[in-house]
């Protein structure tokens, strides 16, 4: 059984909304994972740094939004 891109996205949004997560966050993480998977599974140096930087930027955005209220 194959799932279309639209069905995948709808499922992602549904799961994220149930868990209070912005779906765009997971999309961006999936992009990073795919970039490193396409390079070579044995050479994933730097992936954790990129993920950490991305998460830190989300935290800063969330904090800035809270402080703006």
C-alpha positions as CSV (number, residue, x, y, z in Angstrom):
1,X,0.0,0.0,0.0
2,X,1.5,3.3,-1.1
3,X,0.5,6.6,0.5
4,X,0.4,9.8,-1.5
5,X,2.4,12.9,-0.6
6,X,-0.9,14.6,0.3
7,X,-1.9,11.8,2.6
8,X,1.5,11.8,4.3
9,X,1.2,15.5,4.9
10,X,-2.3,15.2,6.2
11,X,-1.2,12.5,8.6
12,X,1.8,14.5,9.7
13,X,-0.4,17.5,10.4
14,X,-2.9,15.4,12.3
15,X,-0.2,13.8,14.5
16,X,1.5,17.1,15.2
17,X,-1.7,18.9,16.1
18,X,-2.6,16.1,18.6
19,X,0.8,16.6,20.2
20,X,1.0,20.4,20.0
21,X,3.9,20.5,17.5
22,X,4.3,22.8,14.6
23,X,4.3,20.4,11.5
24,X,6.9,22.6,9.8
25,X,9.4,21.6,12.5
26,X,9.2,18.0,11.6
27,X,9.2,18.7,7.9
28,X,12.5,20.6,8.4
29,X,14.0,17.7,10.4
30,X,13.0,15.3,7.7
31,X,14.8,17.4,5.1
32,X,18.0,17.4,7.2
33,X,17.7,13.6,7.7
34,X,17.2,13.0,4.0
35,X,20.1,15.2,3.0
36,X,22.4,13.2,5.3
37,X,20.9,9.8,4.2
38,X,21.4,10.7,0.6
39,X,25.1,11.5,1.2
40,X,26.1,8.3,2.9
41,X,24.8,6.5,6.0
42,X,28.4,6.1,7.3
43,X,29.2,9.8,6.9
44,X,26.7,11.7,9.0
45,X,29.1,14.0,10.8
46,X,27.4,17.3,11.4
47,X,23.8,16.1,11.5
48,X,23.5,16.6,15.2
49,X,25.0,20.0,15.0
50,X,22.5,21.0,12.3
51,X,19.5,19.6,14.3
52,X,20.7,21.3,17.5
53,X,21.0,24.7,15.6
54,X,17.5,24.3,14.1
55,X,15.9,23.4,17.5
56,X,17.7,26.3,19.2
57,X,16.3,28.7,16.5
58,X,12.8,27.4,17.1
59,X,13.2,27.9,20.8
60,X,14.3,31.5,20.2
61,X,11.4,32.1,17.9
62,X,8.9,30.7,20.5
63,X,10.5,32.8,23.3
64,X,10.4,35.9,21.1
65,X,6.7,35.2,20.4
66,X,5.9,34.8,24.0
67,X,7.8,38.0,25.0
68,X,5.9,39.9,22.3
69,X,2.6,39.1,24.0
